[in-house]
C-alpha cells in the first residue's frame, strides 16, 4: 500500500514539470493576469506554481504540526525532482540533546580532499529535515562540485530555541574538527542554509568569530530570517498569497520561542549581532518574500562592516525557490547562480 501514494506523487510531479515546460506565452496565460508589486512582477512560473499549490490540498500551517511536516516533505519531493548525485551517506554524532544526524553528499567525479558546505535546512524551525531538502543538497553539491553536509537539527515545539542553535554550532564544530578524516579541506568549509537555516548559518558565522573557534570560509545565505525584534514592511506586504504566509510565520514563532527571550540576541536575530570579521557571503533574497527586507538589510549590514558580500535579489521569485530545483527553469537558474557563487567562494 505504501507504493500507492508514491506513485500518485510521481504522476503529480511529472504533470507539474510538464506544465512548467510549456512555451512562455502559454504558461503566462495559464498563470493569469500579471502580479506586480513595488515595480517587480511575479514570474509566471511562480504564479502558476502558486495556483497548483492551492489545488494540492491544505497548507502545512493549517493542520497539525506532525501532519504539516509530512506535507512539507511530500511537496518538497515533488518540487525537487530526481537529482543525481555521486554518493549519499548518513551518520550520527553526539549532539547537545542526544544523537544528531548528518547526511554527506559527494558529487560525481569528486575525489580526494575538497571544499564543503555545512547546510541547515529551512522550515521555520518546526518543519523540515534531511528528506525535505535532499534534492536541494544534491543539486548544490553537483552544481558547485563541493561536498555538502546536511544537519538534522532538533525542531520545535519538542525542542524550542536555543536547541537548533546549539545543534548547529555542535555540528559545525564536529565537522571542522574532523574535516581531514572526512576528506574535507578544513580551510574551505562554508556554512549555509535557507530561511530558518539561513538564520542558523548566519548565527554560526557570527558565533564562531566571537568565540575564536574555527570559522566558516564562506556563507551561502538563501532568503535568511534575520530579525525577530522588528517586523519589516515586506512581512506585511507579502504575507498572503506568496507561499510563506503570516499564519506560517506566526506558528513558527509561537513554537520556536517559549517567551521571555531577548529578541535582539544575535543567536536569535543575527541582524542585531556583530558581523565584524565574519566570512564573505552570497546573500540571495526573493522579490515576493515576506523575508525580503530583513535579508536585504543583513546584506547591507555585512557590506557596511567591510565584509565582502554579493547580494542578489531574485525579483520575480517567491520564498522556497531553492526547493524547486526540479520544476521549470527560473528557480533552477536562480539556484544555479547560488551554487556558482558557492563554488567561487570556496575556490
Residue frames relative to the residue before (quaternion, step in Angstrom):
aa qw qx qy qz dx dy dz
X 1.0000 0.0000 0.0000 0.0000 0.00 0.00 0.00
X 0.6029 0.5919 -0.3665 0.3897 3.59 1.06 -0.65
X 0.6191 0.5674 -0.3486 0.4162 3.57 1.18 -0.50
X 0.5661 0.6332 -0.3873 0.3585 3.59 1.13 -0.53
X 0.6839 0.4530 -0.3114 0.4797 3.66 0.74 -0.90
X 0.6278 0.5385 -0.3428 0.4454 3.59 1.01 -0.76
X 0.6556 0.5081 -0.3104 0.4644 3.58 1.00 -0.85
X 0.6365 0.5210 -0.3199 0.4703 3.57 1.00 -0.85
X 0.6537 0.5194 -0.3070 0.4568 3.56 0.97 -0.90
X 0.6368 0.5284 -0.3288 0.4551 3.57 1.03 -0.78
X 0.6424 0.5169 -0.3183 0.4678 3.58 1.01 -0.82
X 0.6569 0.5024 -0.3122 0.4676 3.60 0.91 -0.92
X 0.6576 0.5199 -0.3114 0.4475 3.54 0.96 -0.88
X 0.6521 0.5079 -0.3110 0.4692 3.57 0.97 -0.86
X 0.6443 0.5220 -0.3204 0.4580 3.59 1.00 -0.82
X 0.6586 0.5042 -0.3101 0.4646 3.57 0.93 -0.88
X 0.6575 0.5060 -0.3183 0.4586 3.59 0.94 -0.84
X 0.6301 0.5291 -0.3330 0.4605 3.58 1.06 -0.74
X 0.6364 0.5293 -0.3275 0.4556 3.58 0.96 -0.84
X 0.6966 0.4924 -0.2784 0.4413 3.56 0.91 -0.93
X 0.6587 0.5011 -0.3154 0.4643 3.59 1.23 -0.28
X 0.4276 0.7085 -0.4632 0.3172 3.59 1.28 0.01
X 0.6306 -0.5238 0.3944 0.4152 3.62 -1.16 0.47
X 0.6463 -0.5718 0.3444 0.3698 3.56 -1.03 0.81
X 0.6647 0.4943 -0.3455 0.4411 3.69 0.80 -0.76
X 0.6504 0.5039 -0.3134 0.4743 3.59 1.01 -0.82
X 0.6510 0.5218 -0.3069 0.4579 3.54 0.93 -0.93
X 0.6517 0.5243 -0.3113 0.4512 3.58 0.97 -0.85
X 0.6477 0.5093 -0.3249 0.4642 3.59 1.01 -0.77
X 0.6533 0.5051 -0.3112 0.4704 3.56 0.99 -0.80
X 0.6506 0.5377 -0.3147 0.4342 3.57 1.03 -0.79
X 0.4810 -0.6706 0.4390 0.3552 3.60 1.07 -0.71
X 0.7679 -0.3397 0.2585 0.4776 3.54 -1.32 -0.17
X 0.5673 -0.6191 0.4133 0.3523 3.60 -0.95 0.80
X 0.2562 -0.7396 0.6056 0.1439 3.54 -1.13 0.75
X 0.0405 0.8073 -0.5835 0.0778 3.57 -0.52 1.19
X 0.0494 0.7760 -0.6231 0.0842 3.56 -0.85 1.07
X 0.8473 0.0143 -0.0504 0.5286 3.57 -0.88 0.99
X 0.7126 -0.4749 0.2565 0.4482 3.56 1.02 0.81
X 0.6368 0.4846 -0.3330 0.4987 3.58 1.28 0.03
X 0.2245 -0.7796 0.5739 0.1113 3.56 -1.00 0.87
X 0.4673 -0.6809 0.4965 0.2674 3.52 -0.85 1.03
X 0.4661 -0.6843 0.4801 0.2899 3.57 -0.81 0.97
X 0.5708 -0.6287 0.3983 0.3469 3.61 -0.91 0.85
X 0.6072 0.5459 -0.3661 0.4463 3.61 1.04 -0.64
X 0.6600 0.4926 -0.3067 0.4771 3.56 0.97 -0.84
X 0.6414 0.5373 -0.3147 0.4482 3.57 1.01 -0.85
X 0.6744 0.4741 -0.2887 0.4869 3.57 0.96 -0.86
X 0.6191 0.5467 -0.3388 0.4507 3.57 1.05 -0.74
X 0.6436 0.5124 -0.3164 0.4723 3.57 1.02 -0.78
X 0.6151 0.5317 -0.3400 0.4727 3.58 1.07 -0.68
X 0.6663 0.4992 -0.2954 0.4686 3.56 0.91 -0.92
X 0.6221 0.5510 -0.3394 0.4406 3.57 1.04 -0.78
X 0.6597 0.5135 -0.3124 0.4511 3.58 0.97 -0.84
X 0.6687 0.4835 -0.2943 0.4821 3.59 1.17 -0.57
X 0.5644 0.6612 -0.3593 0.3394 3.55 1.22 -0.55
X 0.6615 -0.4508 0.3464 0.4891 3.60 0.99 -0.73
X 0.7742 -0.3529 0.2274 0.4738 3.58 -1.24 -0.23
X 0.4939 -0.6309 0.5094 0.3140 3.53 -1.18 0.64
X 0.6453 -0.5560 0.3577 0.3828 3.56 -1.10 0.67
X 0.7014 0.4910 -0.2765 0.4365 3.58 0.94 -0.89
X 0.6432 0.5453 -0.3210 0.4311 3.61 1.25 -0.25
X 0.7131 0.3688 -0.2362 0.5474 3.59 1.28 -0.06
X 0.7263 -0.3868 0.2961 0.4850 3.58 -1.25 -0.08
X 0.6208 -0.5612 0.3862 0.3881 3.58 -1.14 0.56
X 0.6400 0.5295 -0.3390 0.4418 3.59 0.94 -0.79
X 0.6748 0.4588 -0.2929 0.4984 3.59 0.97 -0.82
X 0.6171 0.5560 -0.3379 0.4425 3.56 1.04 -0.77
X 0.6224 0.5385 -0.3421 0.4534 3.57 1.04 -0.72
X 0.6502 0.5002 -0.3197 0.4742 3.59 0.99 -0.75
X 0.6310 0.5306 -0.3294 0.4602 3.58 1.04 -0.77
X 0.6415 0.5317 -0.3212 0.4501 3.58 0.96 -0.88
X 0.6687 0.4920 -0.3044 0.4670 3.59 0.88 -0.90
X 0.6664 0.5135 -0.3054 0.4461 3.57 0.89 -0.93
X 0.6930 0.4664 -0.2855 0.4697 3.60 0.84 -0.94
X 0.6293 0.5357 -0.3358 0.4519 3.59 1.05 -0.71
X 0.6421 0.5169 -0.3258 0.4629 3.57 1.01 -0.77
X 0.6375 0.5227 -0.3277 0.4615 3.58 1.00 -0.80
X 0.7274 0.4434 -0.2416 0.4647 3.57 0.87 -0.97
X 0.6831 0.5142 -0.2850 0.4332 3.56 1.10 -0.66
X 0.2641 -0.7951 0.5054 0.2066 3.55 1.13 -0.62
X 0.6229 -0.5256 0.4237 0.3953 3.53 -1.33 -0.25
X 0.0541 -0.8173 0.5731 -0.0246 3.55 -0.31 1.29
X 0.3856 -0.7384 0.5083 0.2185 3.57 -0.68 1.10
X 0.0096 0.7818 -0.6225 0.0350 3.55 -1.16 0.64
X 0.5819 -0.6035 0.4170 0.3513 3.55 -1.13 0.56
X 0.7802 -0.1850 0.1688 0.5731 3.56 0.76 -1.06
X 0.1191 -0.7611 0.6345 0.0622 3.54 -1.21 0.67
X 0.0198 0.8001 -0.5961 0.0632 3.56 -0.81 1.06
X 0.2212 -0.7630 0.5954 0.1200 3.55 -0.98 0.92
X 0.0887 0.7673 -0.6349 0.0139 3.54 -1.21 0.56
X 0.3152 -0.7425 0.5667 0.1680 3.54 -1.25 0.46
X 0.1069 -0.7738 0.6217 0.0572 3.54 -1.01 0.89
X 0.5815 -0.5495 0.4494 0.3974 3.56 -1.29 0.15
X 0.1003 -0.8035 0.5861 0.0307 3.55 -0.73 1.09
X 0.7195 -0.4517 0.3073 0.4288 3.58 -1.27 0.16
X 0.7858 0.2831 -0.1501 0.5291 3.59 1.11 -0.62
X 0.7565 -0.2595 0.1778 0.5734 3.57 1.24 0.31
X 0.7876 -0.2847 0.2074 0.5056 3.60 -1.20 -0.35
X 0.1272 -0.7808 0.6113 0.0233 3.54 -1.01 0.96
X 0.2637 -0.8056 0.5157 0.1247 3.56 -0.53 1.21
X 0.1012 -0.7581 0.6429 0.0404 3.51 -1.16 0.81
X 0.1351 -0.7689 0.6164 0.1029 3.57 -1.14 0.58
X 0.2150 -0.7983 0.5585 0.0677 3.55 -0.76 1.15
X 0.1149 -0.7857 0.6071 0.0306 3.56 -0.84 1.05
X 0.0639 -0.7868 0.6137 0.0112 3.56 -0.80 1.05
X 0.3625 -0.7544 0.4995 0.2237 3.61 -0.57 1.08
X 0.6349 -0.5311 0.4069 0.3863 3.54 -1.26 0.46
X 0.8192 0.2744 -0.2002 0.4621 3.55 -1.06 0.79
X 0.5930 0.5664 -0.3755 0.4320 3.59 1.25 -0.08
X 0.0888 0.7848 -0.6081 0.0807 3.56 -0.87 0.94
X 0.7530 0.3539 -0.2789 0.4796 3.54 -1.20 0.49
X 0.7254 -0.4169 0.3145 0.4484 3.53 -1.31 -0.12
X 0.0152 0.8239 -0.5607 0.0810 3.56 -0.81 1.00
X 0.6211 -0.5006 0.4228 0.4300 3.58 -1.29 0.12
X 0.1311 -0.7932 0.5911 0.0655 3.56 -1.26 0.36
X 0.2457 -0.7210 0.6284 0.1578 3.49 -1.37 0.43
X 0.2105 -0.7269 0.6399 0.1335 3.56 -0.90 0.98
X 0.1056 -0.8550 0.5074 -0.0196 3.54 -0.39 1.30
X 0.1451 -0.7651 0.6250 0.0531 3.54 -1.00 1.01
X 0.3816 -0.7620 0.4844 0.1977 3.57 -0.66 1.14
X 0.4582 -0.6478 0.5332 0.2935 3.52 -1.32 0.41
X 0.3101 0.7477 -0.5546 0.1928 3.53 -1.36 -0.04
X 0.5668 -0.6481 0.3715 0.3476 3.56 1.18 0.47
X 0.5658 -0.6220 0.3572 0.4067 3.59 1.23 0.51
X 0.7028 0.4189 -0.2789 0.5028 3.62 1.25 0.10
X 0.7461 0.2904 -0.1728 0.5737 3.58 1.23 -0.41
X 0.6918 0.5216 -0.3452 0.3609 3.52 -1.37 0.06
X 0.1380 0.7699 -0.6134 0.1095 3.50 -1.34 0.29
X 0.7953 -0.2915 0.2127 0.4870 3.54 -1.24 -0.40
X 0.6943 0.4830 -0.2880 0.4492 3.59 0.99 -0.76
X 0.6502 0.5389 -0.3360 0.4171 3.60 0.91 -0.81
X 0.7878 0.2850 -0.1414 0.5275 3.59 1.06 -0.68
X 0.2811 0.7859 -0.5054 0.2188 3.56 1.20 0.46
X 0.6779 0.4814 -0.3008 0.4671 3.60 0.84 -0.93
X 0.6241 0.5490 -0.3303 0.4472 3.58 1.02 -0.82
X 0.6926 0.4775 -0.2792 0.4630 3.57 0.86 -0.96
X 0.6150 0.5303 -0.3414 0.4733 3.57 1.05 -0.74
X 0.6550 0.5252 -0.2978 0.4543 3.56 0.92 -0.97
X 0.6915 0.4764 -0.2896 0.4593 3.60 0.78 -0.98
X 0.6359 0.5331 -0.3316 0.4489 3.59 0.97 -0.82
X 0.7106 0.4581 -0.2654 0.4634 3.58 0.80 -1.00
X 0.7012 0.4830 -0.2834 0.4413 3.57 0.85 -0.95
X 0.7475 0.3807 -0.2107 0.5020 3.58 0.99 -0.82
X 0.2874 -0.7784 0.4963 0.2552 3.57 1.30 -0.35
X 0.5056 0.5733 -0.4665 0.4452 3.51 0.81 1.16
X 0.5170 -0.5747 0.5093 0.3781 3.54 -1.24 0.30
X 0.1520 -0.7647 0.6191 0.0938 3.56 -1.09 0.72
X 0.1108 -0.7678 0.6289 0.0507 3.54 -0.98 0.93
X 0.1659 -0.7972 0.5769 0.0641 3.57 -0.47 1.23
X 0.2535 -0.7862 0.5551 0.0975 3.54 -0.96 0.97
X 0.2427 -0.7770 0.5703 0.1099 3.57 -0.74 1.11
X 0.0338 -0.8465 0.5311 -0.0130 3.57 0.55 1.21
X 0.6282 -0.5560 0.3948 0.3746 3.58 -1.24 0.47
X 0.2935 -0.7683 0.5532 0.1324 3.54 -1.12 0.79
X 0.4286 -0.6322 0.5765 0.2901 3.52 -1.33 0.47
X 0.5621 -0.0712 -0.8138 -0.1289 1.61 -2.36 0.83
X 0.4726 0.6859 -0.4510 0.3206 3.59 1.21 -0.23
X 0.7928 0.0671 -0.0078 0.6057 3.57 1.05 -0.80
X 0.1196 -0.8362 0.5323 0.0558 3.62 0.14 1.23
X 0.7471 -0.3494 0.3032 0.4774 3.54 -1.39 -0.01
X 0.6359 -0.1922 -0.7446 -0.0648 1.61 -1.96 1.60
X 0.1979 0.8230 -0.5191 0.1184 3.63 1.10 0.49
X 0.6677 0.5010 -0.3154 0.4514 3.60 0.85 -0.92
X 0.6429 0.5125 -0.3202 0.4706 3.58 1.00 -0.80
X 0.6515 0.5171 -0.3179 0.4551 3.58 0.90 -0.90
X 0.6649 0.4949 -0.3020 0.4709 3.58 0.96 -0.87
X 0.6398 0.5346 -0.3274 0.4445 3.58 0.97 -0.87
X 0.6815 0.4771 -0.2866 0.4752 3.58 0.90 -0.91
X 0.6439 0.5203 -0.3215 0.4597 3.58 1.01 -0.80
X 0.6578 0.5019 -0.3124 0.4668 3.58 0.94 -0.87
X 0.6341 0.5250 -0.3281 0.4633 3.56 0.95 -0.89
X 0.6751 0.5089 -0.2981 0.4432 3.59 0.83 -0.99
X 0.6635 0.5044 -0.3066 0.4597 3.58 0.94 -0.89
X 0.6721 0.4939 -0.3035 0.4607 3.60 0.88 -0.90
X 0.6493 0.5111 -0.3196 0.4637 3.58 0.95 -0.84
X 0.6709 0.5063 -0.2936 0.4554 3.57 0.99 -0.87
X 0.7787 0.3344 -0.1614 0.5058 3.58 0.96 -0.85
X 0.2588 0.8274 -0.4785 0.1392 3.60 1.26 0.19
X 0.6924 0.4937 -0.3121 0.4237 3.59 0.71 -0.97
X 0.6723 0.4860 -0.2952 0.4740 3.58 1.01 -0.74
X 0.6794 0.4593 -0.2759 0.5014 3.57 1.27 -0.34
X 0.4725 -0.6855 0.4149 0.3671 3.58 1.34 0.19
X 0.4870 0.6286 -0.4393 0.4181 3.56 1.13 0.77
X 0.4253 -0.6699 0.5477 0.2652 3.56 -1.02 0.84
X 0.3753 -0.7711 0.4604 0.2295 3.64 -0.38 1.14
X 0.6595 0.5049 -0.3128 0.4607 3.60 1.18 -0.41
X 0.7571 0.3275 -0.1795 0.5361 3.59 1.26 -0.21
X 0.3546 0.6995 -0.5364 0.3119 3.55 0.58 1.19
X 0.1959 -0.7785 0.5905 0.0829 3.54 -0.78 1.09
X 0.2343 -0.7188 0.6284 0.1832 3.51 -1.33 0.28
X 0.1341 0.8164 -0.5497 0.1155 3.56 -0.93 0.80
X 0.1262 0.7847 -0.6025 0.0726 3.51 -1.34 0.15
X 0.4005 -0.6994 0.5411 0.2400 3.53 -1.34 0.21
X 0.8548 0.0902 -0.0807 0.5047 3.56 -1.09 0.83
X 0.8124 0.0411 0.0049 0.5817 3.62 -0.45 -1.16
X 0.6425 0.5173 -0.3183 0.4672 3.57 1.10 -0.68
X 0.6085 0.5285 -0.3466 0.4799 3.57 1.15 -0.56
X 0.5819 0.5614 -0.3454 0.4764 3.54 1.17 -0.69
X 0.6980 0.4710 -0.2768 0.4629 3.59 0.79 -1.02
X 0.6296 0.5329 -0.3366 0.4543 3.59 1.03 -0.75
X 0.6575 0.4989 -0.3058 0.4747 3.58 0.95 -0.87
X 0.6292 0.5298 -0.3279 0.4647 3.58 1.03 -0.79
X 0.6497 0.5089 -0.3218 0.4641 3.60 0.91 -0.88
X 0.6486 0.5208 -0.3246 0.4502 3.59 0.92 -0.86
X 0.6838 0.4765 -0.2864 0.4725 3.59 0.95 -0.84
X 0.7152 0.4888 -0.2703 0.4201 3.56 0.76 -1.07
X 0.6461 0.5179 -0.3386 0.4468 3.59 0.99 -0.70
X 0.6247 0.5031 -0.3381 0.4923 3.58 1.11 -0.63
X 0.6636 0.5275 -0.3072 0.4325 3.59 0.93 -0.91
X 0.7495 0.3909 -0.2131 0.4899 3.57 1.02 -0.78
X 0.4879 -0.6980 0.4138 0.3218 3.57 1.26 -0.10
X 0.4717 0.6768 -0.4457 0.3475 3.58 1.21 0.30
X 0.7101 -0.3775 0.3190 0.5014 3.59 -1.25 -0.12
X 0.1600 -0.8140 0.5566 0.0449 3.57 -0.81 1.04
X 0.6097 -0.5583 0.4086 0.3868 3.57 -1.16 0.50
X 0.4335 -0.6799 0.5293 0.2641 3.53 -1.25 0.53
X 0.7927 0.0605 0.0088 0.6065 3.56 1.26 -0.44
X 0.2126 -0.7585 0.6006 0.1372 3.55 -1.26 0.52
X 0.1163 -0.7523 0.6457 0.0602 3.55 -1.01 0.92
X 0.0206 0.8324 -0.5477 0.0815 3.56 -0.05 1.34
X 0.1022 -0.8209 0.5617 -0.0161 3.54 -0.38 1.33
X 0.7927 -0.2848 0.0869 0.5319 3.57 -0.40 1.35
X 0.0411 0.8594 -0.5073 0.0481 3.59 0.67 1.13
X 0.3795 -0.6442 0.6073 0.2686 3.53 -1.26 0.57
X 0.0237 -0.8603 0.5081 -0.0336 3.58 -0.51 1.13
X 0.8074 0.2730 -0.1052 0.5124 3.61 1.17 -0.32
X 0.1260 -0.7834 0.6075 0.0370 3.56 -0.61 1.21
X 0.6123 0.6085 -0.3401 0.3730 3.58 1.21 -0.42
X 0.8076 0.1177 -0.0309 0.5771 3.58 0.98 -0.82
X 0.3367 -0.7317 0.5599 0.1943 3.56 -1.08 0.74
X 0.2912 -0.7749 0.5402 0.1518 3.57 -0.41 1.23
X 0.6830 -0.5242 0.3209 0.3947 3.62 -1.16 0.56
X 0.6314 0.5546 -0.3567 0.4082 3.62 0.96 -0.72
X 0.5622 0.6009 -0.3974 0.4061 3.60 1.13 -0.47
X 0.7037 0.4110 -0.2538 0.5211 3.58 1.07 -0.69
X 0.6440 0.5668 -0.3310 0.3930 3.58 0.95 -0.88
X 0.8017 0.2293 -0.1050 0.5419 3.59 0.99 -0.83
X 0.2879 0.8242 -0.4517 0.1839 3.56 1.23 0.49
X 0.7891 0.1983 -0.1161 0.5697 3.59 1.17 -0.42
X 0.8216 0.3225 -0.2189 0.4161 3.51 -1.10 0.77
X 0.7305 0.4010 -0.2324 0.5016 3.59 1.24 -0.05
X 0.7133 -0.4802 0.2092 0.4657 3.56 1.04 0.97
X 0.7637 0.2247 -0.1512 0.5861 3.62 0.62 -1.04
X 0.1150 -0.8441 0.5236 0.0072 3.56 -0.39 1.28
X 0.6630 -0.4777 0.3927 0.4219 3.52 -1.34 0.22
X 0.6333 0.5370 -0.3323 0.4473 3.59 1.00 -0.81
X 0.6353 0.5177 -0.3255 0.4717 3.59 1.01 -0.79
X 0.6838 0.4870 -0.2918 0.4584 3.58 0.83 -0.97
X 0.6418 0.5171 -0.3253 0.4635 3.58 0.99 -0.79
X 0.6586 0.5094 -0.3103 0.4588 3.58 0.92 -0.91
X 0.6407 0.5281 -0.3219 0.4550 3.57 0.98 -0.85
X 0.6883 0.4868 -0.2807 0.4588 3.56 0.87 -0.99
X 0.6563 0.5289 -0.3116 0.4387 3.59 0.93 -0.89
X 0.7402 0.4094 -0.2242 0.4841 3.58 1.06 -0.70
X 0.6526 0.5126 -0.3240 0.4542 3.59 1.06 -0.65
X 0.7491 0.3301 -0.1849 0.5438 3.57 1.04 -0.80
X 0.3032 -0.7593 0.5484 0.1756 3.57 -1.08 0.72
X 0.6081 -0.5441 0.3544 0.4567 3.58 1.27 -0.23
X 0.7870 0.3228 -0.2455 0.4649 3.54 -1.03 0.80
X 0.4766 0.6680 -0.4541 0.3471 3.60 1.21 -0.02
X 0.4378 -0.6189 0.5707 0.3156 3.52 -1.24 0.49
X 0.3063 -0.8065 0.4760 0.1707 3.57 -0.27 1.24
X 0.6441 0.4851 -0.3398 0.4840 3.59 1.23 -0.14
X 0.3741 0.7153 -0.4998 0.3141 3.61 1.26 0.11
X 0.4752 -0.7063 0.4394 0.2867 3.63 -0.66 1.02
X 0.6059 0.5499 -0.3648 0.4443 3.60 1.16 -0.46
X 0.6933 0.4001 -0.2514 0.5441 3.55 1.32 -0.27
X 0.7969 0.1243 -0.0151 0.5910 3.56 0.95 -1.00
X 0.2078 -0.8288 0.5039 0.1269 3.61 0.12 1.22
X 0.5256 0.6229 -0.4185 0.4008 3.61 1.20 -0.33
X 0.7125 0.4204 -0.2465 0.5049 3.61 1.17 -0.51
X 0.5608 0.6231 -0.3797 0.3911 3.58 1.26 0.19
X 0.5798 -0.5530 0.4735 0.3659 3.51 -1.41 0.03
X 0.1106 -0.8281 0.5482 0.0390 3.59 -0.56 1.11
X 0.3400 0.7373 -0.5122 0.2802 3.58 1.22 0.27
X 0.8549 0.1764 -0.1326 0.4694 3.56 -0.84 0.98
X 0.4799 0.6558 -0.4693 0.3456 3.61 1.17 0.09
X 0.6895 -0.5198 0.3307 0.3809 3.54 -1.29 0.41
X 0.6092 -0.5124 0.4479 0.4070 3.58 -1.23 0.42
X 0.1520 -0.8260 0.5422 0.0263 3.56 -1.07 0.71
X 0.2113 -0.6703 0.6882 0.1801 3.44 -1.44 0.43
X 0.0477 -0.7953 0.6040 -0.0208 3.56 -0.55 1.19
X 0.0200 -0.8000 0.5995 -0.0157 3.57 -0.62 1.11
X 0.0840 -0.7812 0.6182 0.0195 3.55 -0.92 0.99
X 0.3623 -0.7174 0.5537 0.2177 3.56 -1.28 0.40
X 0.5492 -0.6785 0.3911 0.2917 3.57 -0.90 0.97
X 0.7629 0.2835 -0.1619 0.5581 3.59 1.13 -0.61
X 0.4393 0.6811 -0.4368 0.3903 3.54 0.85 1.08
X 0.4933 -0.6533 0.4783 0.3179 3.63 -0.86 0.82
X 0.6984 0.4648 -0.2754 0.4695 3.61 1.12 -0.58
X 0.3153 0.7952 -0.4744 0.2079 3.58 1.30 0.10
X 0.7264 0.4699 -0.2731 0.4205 3.59 0.62 -1.13
X 0.7074 0.4549 -0.2941 0.4541 3.60 0.86 -0.85
X 0.5984 0.5288 -0.3638 0.4795 3.58 1.18 -0.43
X 0.6353 0.5138 -0.3145 0.4833 3.56 1.01 -0.86
X 0.6603 0.5211 -0.3056 0.4462 3.58 0.96 -0.91
X 0.6505 0.5105 -0.3289 0.4561 3.57 1.02 -0.73
X 0.6202 0.5260 -0.3400 0.4724 3.58 1.02 -0.74
X 0.6561 0.5072 -0.3069 0.4670 3.57 0.98 -0.85
X 0.6377 0.5268 -0.3275 0.4566 3.58 1.02 -0.78
X 0.6331 0.5219 -0.3284 0.4680 3.57 0.98 -0.82
X 0.6762 0.5042 -0.2953 0.4487 3.55 0.86 -0.99
X 0.6567 0.5214 -0.3084 0.4492 3.58 0.97 -0.86
X 0.6846 0.4681 -0.2750 0.4864 3.57 1.18 -0.58
X 0.5848 -0.6136 0.3616 0.3882 3.57 1.27 0.12
X 0.4520 0.6672 -0.4639 0.3679 3.57 1.26 0.27
X 0.4382 -0.6743 0.5199 0.2882 3.57 -0.94 0.84
X 0.0953 0.8116 -0.5636 0.1211 3.56 -0.54 1.17
X 0.1664 -0.7283 0.6557 0.1092 3.52 -1.12 0.80
X 0.0721 -0.8114 0.5800 -0.0082 3.56 -0.54 1.20
X 0.0240 -0.7949 0.6051 -0.0377 3.55 -0.70 1.15
X 0.1433 -0.7639 0.6238 0.0825 3.55 -0.84 0.99
X 0.2338 -0.7594 0.5959 0.1166 3.55 -0.61 1.19
X 0.2901 -0.8514 0.4070 0.1590 3.52 0.31 1.37
X 0.7803 0.3835 -0.2041 0.4498 3.62 0.84 -0.86
X 0.6174 0.5957 -0.3238 0.3989 3.57 1.28 0.00
X 0.3984 -0.7006 0.5496 0.2201 3.53 -1.37 0.33
X 0.6672 -0.4421 0.4103 0.4371 3.51 -1.36 0.16
X 0.7598 0.3769 -0.2740 0.4535 3.57 -1.00 0.81
X 0.4326 0.7366 -0.4599 0.2426 3.61 1.18 -0.10
X 0.5955 0.5832 -0.3777 0.4033 3.61 1.10 -0.54
X 0.6470 0.4928 -0.3198 0.4861 3.60 1.24 -0.31
X 0.6508 0.5384 -0.2985 0.4443 3.61 1.30 -0.18
X 0.2417 0.8227 -0.4893 0.1592 3.58 1.11 0.60
X 0.7002 0.4467 -0.2740 0.4849 3.60 1.25 -0.22
X 0.6855 0.4646 -0.2731 0.4896 3.59 1.27 0.14
X 0.8648 0.0776 -0.0574 0.4928 3.54 -0.95 0.93
X 0.5634 -0.6074 0.4450 0.3400 3.53 -1.22 -0.54
X 0.6598 0.5596 -0.3328 0.3751 3.58 0.95 -0.82
X 0.6758 0.4708 -0.3068 0.4769 3.64 0.91 -0.80
X 0.6501 0.4936 -0.3390 0.4678 3.65 0.90 -0.74
X 0.6374 0.5247 -0.3398 0.4505 3.61 1.00 -0.74
X 0.6536 0.4991 -0.3127 0.4753 3.59 0.97 -0.85
X 0.6561 0.5033 -0.3054 0.4722 3.57 1.02 -0.81
X 0.6224 0.5328 -0.3335 0.4664 3.57 1.11 -0.68
X 0.6138 0.5336 -0.3464 0.4675 3.59 1.08 -0.69
X 0.6441 0.5123 -0.3190 0.4700 3.58 1.01 -0.81
X 0.6558 0.5065 -0.3130 0.4642 3.59 0.96 -0.84
X 0.6379 0.5230 -0.3279 0.4605 3.57 1.01 -0.78
X 0.6298 0.5207 -0.3281 0.4739 3.59 1.04 -0.77
X 0.6325 0.5273 -0.3259 0.4645 3.57 1.02 -0.80
X 0.6523 0.5133 -0.3113 0.4627 3.56 0.93 -0.89
X 0.6541 0.5006 -0.3107 0.4744 3.59 0.95 -0.86
X 0.6732 0.5329 -0.2934 0.4203 3.55 0.92 -0.93
X 0.7551 0.3611 -0.1919 0.5124 3.55 1.14 -0.60
X 0.4727 0.6890 -0.4371 0.3327 3.58 1.27 0.06
